[in-house]
Amino acid sequence: GSPKAPYAIRSTPATRGRPPRTPSHEVRDGGHGTVSRVTELRTRRWGILGAVVVGCSVSMQARINGALGVALDDGVAAATISFGLGLLLLTVALLVNARMRAGLAAVASAVRAGELARGRCLGGLCGAFYVACQGLTIGLIGVAVFTVAVVAGQLASSMWVDRAGIGPGGPTPITRNRLLGGALALGAVALATSERLD
C-alpha cells in the first residue's frame, strides 16, 4: 500500500465534524479568514512608533504656526497658510496615487449609501481649529503652556470618546489603570515644562 504521511492526524469519532483548530499564533477575523497575531502585533508597534513621531512633530508645528501668527499678527491667517500648504500637498499626492483616489471614491460611495455618517468626514475642522489656536495663543502663552493644555484636553476627551464608543473599536471602559496612566502622563508633561510655566 501507499506509505503513510508522517505525523498524520487521524479522524476519530470524537474529532470528526469539528472545525480545524487555529494555531496559537493566529486568530480568527470574524469569519473573514485568519489573521496572523504576529502581523497584528507588528502593526500595533508601527502604530505606536508613528504616534510617537507625530507627537514629536506637534511641538514643532506649534512653534512654527505660533511664530507665523505673531509675524502676521493674525492667527487665522497663519492657520490658512498652514492648511493651504497641506491641501496643496495632499492634492498632488491624490493626483499621482491611484490608491488614494480609490479610497476617496470608496468614502464618497459609503456616505451616499448611508454606511458612513457625514459627521465622520468633518475631522479636518477640528484640525483647523487646533492650528488656528496655535497661531492665536502660542505667541502669548508659549509652546510649553499650550502643550500642557492640549495634553490635558486630549486625555480627558479621549477617555470620553473611548467610553462612549465613538471610535471604530467600540466602547472601552474607563478603568483605574487608564485613569492613573492619564494622570501620570499629564504630570510628566507638566513637570517637564514646569520651568516655563511661571
KOLFIMI-590962 format. One record per residue (C-alpha): residue in one letter; x, z, y. Coordinates in nm, 4 decimals. Layout:
R, type, x, z, y
R, A, X, Z, Y .
...
//
This chain:
R, type, x, z, y
R, G, 0.0000, 0.0000, 0.0000 .
R, S, 0.0979, -0.0197, 0.3665 .
R, P, 0.3215, 0.2618, 0.4946 .
R, K, 0.1536, 0.5360, 0.6870 .
R, A, 0.2328, 0.5715, 1.0560 .
R, P, 0.4351, 0.8824, 1.1305 .
R, Y, 0.2521, 1.1742, 1.2880 .
R, A, -0.0844, 1.0065, 1.2327 .
R, I, -0.3824, 1.2226, 1.3247 .
R, R, -0.6450, 1.2218, 1.0569 .
R, S, -1.0115, 1.2291, 1.1432 .
R, T, -1.1842, 1.5252, 0.9830 .
R, P, -1.5476, 1.6342, 0.9889 .
R, A, -1.4505, 1.8984, 1.2446 .
R, T, -1.2895, 1.6487, 1.4826 .
R, R, -1.4887, 1.3338, 1.4124 .
R, G, -1.7043, 1.2345, 1.7092 .
R, R, -1.5149, 1.4453, 1.9634 .
R, P, -1.3621, 1.2732, 2.2685 .
R, P, -0.9826, 1.2489, 2.2604 .
R, R, -0.8013, 1.5321, 2.4284 .
R, T, -0.6486, 1.4703, 2.7661 .
R, P, -0.2750, 1.5537, 2.7775 .
R, S, -0.1875, 1.8688, 2.9692 .
R, H, -0.0111, 1.6680, 3.2413 .
R, E, -0.3214, 1.4576, 3.3079 .
R, V, -0.6651, 1.5328, 3.4475 .
R, R, -0.9941, 1.3502, 3.4276 .
R, D, -1.1089, 1.1881, 3.7511 .
R, G, -1.4852, 1.2262, 3.7295 .
R, G, -1.5236, 0.9566, 3.4669 .
R, H, -1.3259, 0.7016, 3.6641 .
R, G, -1.0189, 0.7166, 3.4447 .
R, T, -0.7259, 0.9503, 3.4042 .
R, V, -0.5146, 1.0641, 3.6951 .
R, S, -0.1672, 1.1978, 3.6301 .
R, R, -0.1183, 1.5528, 3.7538 .
R, V, 0.2402, 1.4611, 3.8333 .
R, T, 0.1145, 1.1894, 4.0669 .
R, E, -0.1280, 1.4329, 4.2265 .
R, L, 0.1450, 1.6897, 4.2905 .
R, R, 0.3775, 1.4246, 4.4277 .
R, T, 0.1062, 1.3051, 4.6657 .
R, R, 0.0492, 1.6616, 4.7852 .
R, R, 0.4201, 1.7111, 4.8518 .
R, W, 0.4370, 1.3925, 5.0570 .
R, G, 0.1257, 1.5008, 5.2423 .
R, I, 0.2782, 1.8381, 5.3296 .
R, L, 0.6016, 1.6703, 5.4405 .
R, G, 0.4042, 1.4276, 5.6558 .
R, A, 0.2128, 1.7151, 5.8134 .
R, V, 0.5417, 1.8898, 5.8998 .
R, V, 0.6752, 1.5714, 6.0615 .
R, V, 0.3522, 1.5327, 6.2587 .
R, G, 0.3746, 1.8945, 6.3678 .
R, C, 0.7282, 1.8398, 6.4948 .
R, S, 0.6207, 1.5323, 6.6866 .
R, V, 0.3274, 1.7123, 6.8525 .
R, S, 0.5569, 1.9190, 7.0747 .
R, M, 0.7474, 1.6073, 7.1741 .
R, Q, 0.4227, 1.4269, 7.2505 .
R, A, 0.3009, 1.7215, 7.4563 .
R, R, 0.6226, 1.7304, 7.6573 .
R, I, 0.6118, 1.3556, 7.7258 .
R, N, 0.2443, 1.3479, 7.8223 .
R, G, 0.2809, 1.6614, 8.0325 .
R, A, 0.5757, 1.5159, 8.2230 .
R, L, 0.3872, 1.1889, 8.2687 .
R, G, 0.0836, 1.3750, 8.4004 .
R, V, 0.2990, 1.5610, 8.6525 .
R, A, 0.4747, 1.2419, 8.7614 .
R, L, 0.1448, 1.0605, 8.8124 .
R, D, -0.0348, 1.3711, 8.9393 .
R, D, -0.3177, 1.2641, 8.7097 .
R, G, -0.3543, 1.3897, 8.3526 .
R, V, -0.6307, 1.1439, 8.2707 .
R, A, -0.4143, 0.8510, 8.3789 .
R, A, -0.1341, 0.9844, 8.1568 .
R, A, -0.3758, 1.0012, 7.8629 .
R, T, -0.4951, 0.6475, 7.9349 .
R, I, -0.1393, 0.5151, 7.9280 .
R, S, -0.0617, 0.7073, 7.6087 .
R, F, -0.3706, 0.5860, 7.4247 .
R, G, -0.3346, 0.2364, 7.5683 .
R, L, 0.0095, 0.2014, 7.4126 .
R, G, -0.1208, 0.3425, 7.0856 .
R, L, -0.4110, 0.0974, 7.0881 .
R, L, -0.1717, -0.1911, 7.1506 .
R, L, 0.0498, -0.0943, 6.8572 .
R, L, -0.2488, -0.0479, 6.6264 .
R, T, -0.3900, -0.3856, 6.7300 .
R, V, -0.0632, -0.5591, 6.6457 .
R, A, -0.0474, -0.3761, 6.3115 .
R, L, -0.4071, -0.4742, 6.2383 .
R, L, -0.3307, -0.8408, 6.3039 .
R, V, -0.0335, -0.8518, 6.0674 .
R, N, -0.1556, -0.6175, 5.7930 .
R, A, -0.4254, -0.7515, 5.5616 .
R, R, -0.4788, -0.4122, 5.4007 .
R, M, -0.5645, -0.2534, 5.7356 .
R, R, -0.8110, -0.5333, 5.8110 .
R, A, -0.9763, -0.4850, 5.4723 .
R, G, -1.0010, -0.1113, 5.5360 .
R, L, -1.1614, -0.1672, 5.8760 .
R, A, -1.4118, -0.4068, 5.7224 .
R, A, -1.4905, -0.1521, 5.4496 .
R, V, -1.5567, 0.1162, 5.7115 .
R, A, -1.7903, -0.1166, 5.9033 .
R, S, -1.9776, -0.2001, 5.5829 .
R, A, -2.0100, 0.1675, 5.4900 .
R, V, -2.1518, 0.2502, 5.8341 .
R, R, -2.4054, -0.0329, 5.8149 .
R, A, -2.5099, 0.0746, 5.4650 .
R, G, -2.5527, 0.4346, 5.5743 .
R, E, -2.2801, 0.5552, 5.3362 .
R, L, -2.0661, 0.6793, 5.6273 .
R, A, -2.2074, 0.8746, 5.9191 .
R, R, -2.1357, 0.7197, 6.2576 .
R, G, -2.0135, 1.0531, 6.3875 .
R, R, -1.7197, 1.0433, 6.1462 .
R, C, -1.5845, 0.7434, 6.3363 .
R, L, -1.5557, 0.9389, 6.6608 .
R, G, -1.2492, 1.1452, 6.5738 .
R, G, -1.0482, 0.9466, 6.8254 .
R, L, -1.2488, 1.1097, 7.1049 .
R, C, -1.1034, 1.4464, 7.0037 .
R, G, -0.7573, 1.2937, 7.0189 .
R, A, -0.8247, 1.1530, 7.3637 .
R, F, -0.9437, 1.4937, 7.4853 .
R, Y, -0.6326, 1.6561, 7.3373 .
R, V, -0.3951, 1.4139, 7.5077 .
R, A, -0.5821, 1.4479, 7.8371 .
R, C, -0.5453, 1.8270, 7.8159 .
R, Q, -0.1737, 1.7826, 7.7625 .
R, G, -0.1388, 1.5837, 8.0812 .
R, L, -0.3624, 1.8205, 8.2794 .
R, T, -0.2294, 2.1594, 8.1700 .
R, I, 0.1281, 2.1424, 8.0444 .
R, G, 0.2653, 2.0887, 8.3926 .
R, L, 0.1063, 2.4227, 8.4895 .
R, I, 0.1393, 2.6426, 8.1803 .
R, G, 0.4280, 2.4818, 7.9919 .
R, V, 0.4619, 2.3499, 7.6371 .
R, A, 0.5033, 2.6966, 7.4801 .
R, V, 0.1744, 2.8426, 7.6016 .
R, F, -0.0047, 2.5174, 7.5303 .
R, T, 0.1314, 2.5166, 7.1727 .
R, V, 0.0186, 2.8749, 7.1057 .
R, A, -0.3294, 2.7979, 7.2400 .
R, V, -0.3531, 2.4804, 7.0307 .
R, V, -0.2417, 2.6562, 6.7125 .
R, A, -0.4958, 2.9346, 6.7703 .
R, G, -0.7726, 2.6801, 6.8166 .
R, Q, -0.6640, 2.4793, 6.5130 .
R, L, -0.6545, 2.7846, 6.2867 .
R, A, -0.9983, 2.9038, 6.3922 .
R, S, -1.1656, 2.5638, 6.3798 .
R, S, -1.0004, 2.4548, 6.0543 .
R, M, -1.1297, 2.7607, 5.8713 .
R, W, -1.4780, 2.6975, 6.0069 .
R, V, -1.4601, 2.3292, 5.9060 .
R, D, -1.3469, 2.4219, 5.5548 .
R, R, -1.6149, 2.6891, 5.5208 .
R, A, -1.8890, 2.4537, 5.6399 .
R, G, -1.7732, 2.1806, 5.4013 .
R, I, -1.7400, 1.9178, 5.6726 .
R, G, -1.4193, 1.7819, 5.5211 .
R, P, -1.4125, 1.5474, 5.2186 .
R, G, -1.3047, 1.8301, 4.9872 .
R, G, -1.6323, 2.0163, 5.0207 .
R, P, -1.6855, 2.3826, 5.1184 .
R, T, -1.3844, 2.6125, 5.0889 .
R, P, -1.4383, 2.9873, 5.1110 .
R, I, -1.2528, 3.1904, 5.3714 .
R, T, -1.0509, 3.4330, 5.1631 .
R, R, -0.8406, 3.7297, 5.2668 .
R, N, -0.5223, 3.5368, 5.1903 .
R, R, -0.6302, 3.2471, 5.4103 .
R, L, -0.7065, 3.4822, 5.6979 .
R, L, -0.3747, 3.6596, 5.6517 .
R, G, -0.1886, 3.3294, 5.6373 .
R, G, -0.3541, 3.2099, 5.9574 .
R, A, -0.2703, 3.5343, 6.1370 .
R, L, 0.0918, 3.5138, 6.0222 .
R, A, 0.1186, 3.1507, 6.1360 .
R, L, -0.0230, 3.2305, 6.4776 .
R, G, 0.2000, 3.5368, 6.5080 .
R, A, 0.5063, 3.3333, 6.4144 .
R, V, 0.4328, 3.0709, 6.6812 .
R, A, 0.3638, 3.3369, 6.9442 .
R, L, 0.6826, 3.5247, 6.8545 .
R, A, 0.8955, 3.2110, 6.8633 .
R, T, 0.7671, 3.1218, 7.2115 .
R, S, 0.7311, 3.4767, 7.3491 .
R, E, 1.0263, 3.4416, 7.5851 .
R, R, 0.8484, 3.1550, 7.7608 .
R, L, 0.5060, 3.3199, 7.7722 .
R, D, 0.5982, 3.5519, 8.0577 .
//
